[in-house]
Amino acid sequence: MKNVRVVENGVQAKEAIEQFLNRGYTKEEVYLLAHDKNRSKDLTEALETNGVGVSEQDAFDLVANVFRSRGDELRSKIESLGLSDAEAQQYERELDQGRVLVIATKAG
């Protein structure tokens, strides 16, 4: 099961993360993505959430992301968390607008 929140800033991201934690998700099950890599990294570290990495993506996607545009890379990461291609495209457009995604996902 996965839940996605589109937020405008770090304060709203923190609130979304806290809501997911209150609903029974662990910090290891909450991911944060922003279009700008530095913003994504900074927010992920500051809010102590996960970035999408090796355990979520297969080796091919990790290598391919080196050669992909940021949009393609983000869609790949979103799909690796269990969202459809259409959902990934929709959420990537939100990221293009400067918004932040907070995704909570449980295996199974």
C-alpha positions in Angstrom: 0.0 0.0 0.0 1.3 3.5 -0.9 0.2 7.0 -0.1 1.4 10.1 -1.8 1.3 13.7 -0.6 2.2 16.7 -2.7 3.5 19.5 -0.6 4.9 23.0 -1.2 7.8 23.2 1.2 9.8 21.6 4.0 7.3 22.6 6.7 4.4 20.8 4.9 6.7 17.9 4.1 7.5 17.5 7.9 3.7 17.6 8.6 3.0 14.9 6.0 5.8 12.7 7.4 4.4 13.1 10.9 1.0 12.1 9.7 2.3 9.0 8.0 4.2 8.1 11.1 1.1 8.5 13.2 -0.7 6.2 10.8 1.7 3.4 11.5 4.4 3.9 8.8 8.1 3.8 9.9 10.7 6.3 8.8 12.1 3.6 6.5 8.8 3.4 4.7 8.6 7.2 4.0 10.4 8.7 1.0 10.8 12.3 -0.1 11.5 13.5 -3.6 12.1 17.0 -5.1 13.0 18.0 -8.6 16.2 19.7 -7.5 18.7 17.0 -6.4 20.2 19.2 -3.7 16.8 20.2 -2.3 15.8 16.5 -2.3 19.0 15.6 -0.5 18.8 18.4 2.0 15.1 17.8 2.9 15.7 14.0 3.1 18.5 14.5 5.6 16.8 17.3 7.6 13.6 15.3 7.9 15.3 12.0 8.4 13.4 10.2 5.6 14.6 7.8 2.9 15.8 8.7 -0.5 15.1 6.2 -3.3 18.2 4.1 -3.7 19.7 0.7 -4.2 17.1 -1.2 -2.2 14.2 0.3 -4.1 15.6 0.3 -7.6 17.2 -2.5 -9.5 20.8 -2.3 -10.7 19.8 -1.5 -14.3 17.7 1.5 -13.2 20.5 2.8 -10.9 23.0 2.7 -13.8 20.5 4.1 -16.3 19.7 7.0 -14.1 23.2 8.3 -14.6 22.3 8.9 -18.3 18.7 10.0 -17.9 17.3 13.5 -17.6 16.2 14.4 -14.1 12.6 14.0 -15.1 13.2 10.5 -16.4 15.2 9.7 -13.3 12.4 10.9 -11.0 9.7 9.0 -12.9 11.9 5.8 -12.6 12.2 6.4 -8.8 8.5 7.0 -8.4 7.7 3.8 -10.3 10.2 1.9 -8.2 8.0 2.7 -5.2 5.1 0.9 -6.8 3.3 3.7 -8.6 2.1 3.4 -12.2 3.7 5.1 -15.2 0.7 7.5 -15.4 1.0 8.3 -11.7 4.8 8.8 -12.1 4.2 11.2 -15.0 1.6 13.2 -13.0 3.7 13.5 -9.9 6.8 14.4 -12.0 4.8 17.4 -13.4 4.2 18.4 -9.7 7.9 18.2 -9.0 8.5 20.4 -12.1 6.4 23.1 -10.4 8.7 23.1 -7.4 6.6 20.9 -5.2 7.8 18.0 -3.0 6.5 14.5 -2.9 6.2 12.5 0.3 5.5 8.9 -0.4 4.7 6.3 2.2 4.7 2.7 1.1 4.4 -0.7 2.8 5.5 -3.9 1.1 2.6 -6.1 -0.1 
